[in-house]
Amino acid sequence: MIKNSNYLFTSESVSEGHPDKICDQISDSILDLYLSKDPFSRVAVEALVTTDLVVISGEVRSNSKISNELIEKTIRATVREIGYEQDGFHWETMEVKILLHEQSTDIAIGVDSDGNLKDEGAGDQGIMFGYACNETSELMPAPIFYSHRILKLLSEKRHAKLINGILPDSKSQVTMVYENNKPVKAESIVVSTQHTENCSQDEISQIVKKVISESLPKELLSDETSYIVNPTGNFVIGGPVGDTGLTGRKIIVDTYGGSAPHGGGAFSGKDPTKVDRSAAYISRYLAKNIVAAGISDKCTIQLSYAIGLSEPLSIYADLGKNGNISEDRLVRFLSDFVDLTPRGIRERLSLNRPIYKKTASYGHFGRKPDQDGGFIWEKLDLVEALSNEFK
């Protein structure tokens, strides 16, 4: 079967104020709290939000004792930072329930090293994917990249009080036209954003269209681009008052917007011994460096692990039809050059740091590395070695 090279493709993003994203940020803020006290803490934290209520549950193990009072303070600060001060969900008056207990000893046995013969094992079984393509400067698929950018800019303007009437909960969706497998223009852009009662739809439309024009390159927008803003006509009731949120329900938003396979594991609230997170980060790191080295226009990497075992069970690479080297040879090189054990991944990417809260909105990939080590999996320090090996 010959795959069509001309098509439409759509990806969506949700803002930091979306109920599921509130939960992701709360979970990662608690993870950061533990890692700031003990970098080897084991954390698996889930959150639920609904009207006037936040519930935290999960498992932790740490050499630092952290009180429920400090955890609650962290939760409230996170919700306040997002901007929720509305009837039905207010950072100061919402109820907070904390239901945390010790990590299972059965899991700990599989993950811990014995200091001698046994290296640290993976925190769970599973498959993880990384992806990169040359559609954007950050080597991300264009639809998800621009969906994130629209909402991030809308949020920045809201926080800076450069716009009025816009509230935290919003969604975006970008449909791109592809010709010869390359994005050439935006077919349609959908943005739904929560707003105050006294803000008219005309005002919202003007704000959103200006943000879109600042978020996408001019060449991708045209008179034929369809702008769909708040299609229901009203979005006053939003956030946890409108919908219940849960940690880990936006895994496609968090990754590649459906442009690449997904192993199914969520990221937020999990410390880096959990390969759901750390192996997804190293897979992206490998794929991005491969594309940046000019080896292919796009690259998919898959890793698989079994709980308690340190070495990956499999490594898979797909370079698409424009790859110019043997994928078998590439896999052998990656296996020899990069330590893909859980410990090797954490050490290479310096993951035992409180760097995760910022990842919990607007995507874990396609971001610029921070000075404090955040998004370090986006660095391109493997390009030279790949270029030398496969030139």
Buried (B, 14 or more C-beta within 10 A) or exposed (E): EEEEEEEEBBBBBBBBBBBBBBBBBBBBBBBBBBBEBBBBBBBBBBBBBBBBBBBBBBBBBBEEEBEEEEBBEBBBEBBEBBBBBBEBBBBEEBEBEBEBEEBEEEBBEBBBEEEEEEBBBBBBBBBBBBBBBBBBEBBBBBBBBBBBBBBBBBBEBBBEEEBEBBBBBBBBBBBBBBEEBBBBBBBBBBBBBBBEEEBEEEBBBEBBBBBBEEBBEEEBBEEEBEBBBBEEEEBBEBBBBBBBBBBBBBBBBBBBBBBBBBBEBBBBBBBBBBBBBBBBBBBBBBBBBBBBBBBBBBBBBBBBBBBBBBBBEEBBBBBEEEBEBEBEEBBEBBEEEBBBBBBBBBEBBEBBBBBBBBBBBBBBBBBEEEEEBBBBBBBBEBBEBBBEBBE
